[in-house]
Amino acid sequence: MPTDKIGLFPVRMEIEDNDGSPRVRFDFERFVDSGVPGAGSTLAAAFSFFSSDVTGVSTSNGSQRLEADVLEGSDLPIPQQEPDANLRVVLSEAAPTSALETQTVRLALGGFFMGKWSVQFETPIHVFNLDGRWAKA
């Protein structure tokens, strides 16, 4: 489906039970310019961030669709797999302690900055800092 998005975007969050092992999964989609004038962009790849730190995410809704706007991107290639991944909310000096529907979220893979987004969650979520792994879907 054509869109006007270009880049990597978080699109879904799931707190799930994977064969008795709870985990948090964030799904990402990467869009590229279609190369056709007026046709927008197309989905180029899908990725997932996984963390076993389910206590690190506090929300009343464990399955949420996300809307995101890119605040900062990276020109680094996106790895197909990375065992050293971190996804976290970026704290501002005036960060509230209550859950918010919109949070600034940052992704690092292998210690390298990959992107920062303003993410709209369906249900408010508290600040989180998750270590995990990254894989192409």
N, C-alpha and C positions, 0 to 999 in steps of 0.2 A: 504494500500500500504506500503510495507516494506521500511524502511529508516535506516540510521545510526545515526539519531538524538536520543538523550536521554535527557529527561527533558521537561521543559515548554518553549514554543516559541511563540512570537507574530507573526501572519501570515497575518493579514489584518487590515486595518484602513478604516472606513467609517464615513463620516459626512452625517447624514441622518435626515429626517423629520419624526418623529414618531407621527402621528396624530396631526400635528400642533405644536409639541414641538421639535425643533431641538436638536440633540445630536450627540456626537462623540462616536463611538464604535470601540474598538480594540478587535479583536478576537485572542485567544490564543489556542494552541494545546499542549497537554502533551503526550510525547512518552515514552514508557518503553521498556526495552529489551524483545524481544520475547521469550527468553529462549531456542531458537533453534539455535545451532551453525551455523554461516554463514547466518542466516536469517535476521539479523539486528533487528530493533525495530518496534513496531507497535503503532498506535494511541490508547491511553487509554482513553482520555477525551478531551472535548472542553469546553472552558470558554470564557466569554466576560467581558470586562471592559466598563462601560458606564459613560459618563459625559455629563451634560447639558451645560457645558462651551464651546460652539462651538467657541466663540471668542478667546479661549485659544490656538487654533490650527490654524496656518497660513501657508497655502499651496495653490497652484493653482489647486491641484487635490484632491478632497474630497473622492476618492475611490481608495485605493492603496493596492496592494499585497506587503507583506513585506518579506524580507529575513533576518534572524537573526542568530548570533552566540552567544552562552552563554559566558559571561565574568565571571559571578559569579552566583552560584545557591544556593538554600537553601534546607536543609533536612526537613524543616517543612512540615506538611501535607497541601495540597492545599484545602482551604475551598470551599464548594459548593456555599456559599453565604457570602458576606461581605459588609455591608453598608458603611464602612470606608475604601475606597481604594484610592491610589494615584499612578498616572503614570506620570513620568516626565523625561525630558532630564537631564542628569548629566552634569553639567558645568565643564569644565576644566579651568585652569588658563588662558589659551590662547584661550578661546572660542570666535569664531567669532560671530558677530551680524547678519551675513547674513544667509540665509537658506542653509542647507546642505542636500545632499542625504543620508549621513550616520551620525547617531546620536547614542550616548550611552544613553539607556533608562533603567530606574529603576522602579520596581513595589514594592509597600508596601501594605499589606493587614492587617487591624486592627492594624497598627503601626509596623508590623513585616516585615522585608526585605524578599522578595520572589525571587528576581532575578534581574540580570543586563545583558543587551544584547547590542551588536553592531548591530544596525538595519539599513538595507539598504532600504530606501523608493524609490518608483518609480520616484517621483518628489520631489525636495528639500522641506524641511520643517523647519520652525523656531523652536527655543527652546520653549518648552511647559512645564507646570506644572498643571496637571489636578486632581482635586478631583472628586471622583465618587463612583460608586458601582461595585461590582464583582458578577458574577453569573455563575453557570454551564450552558452550552448551552443545 
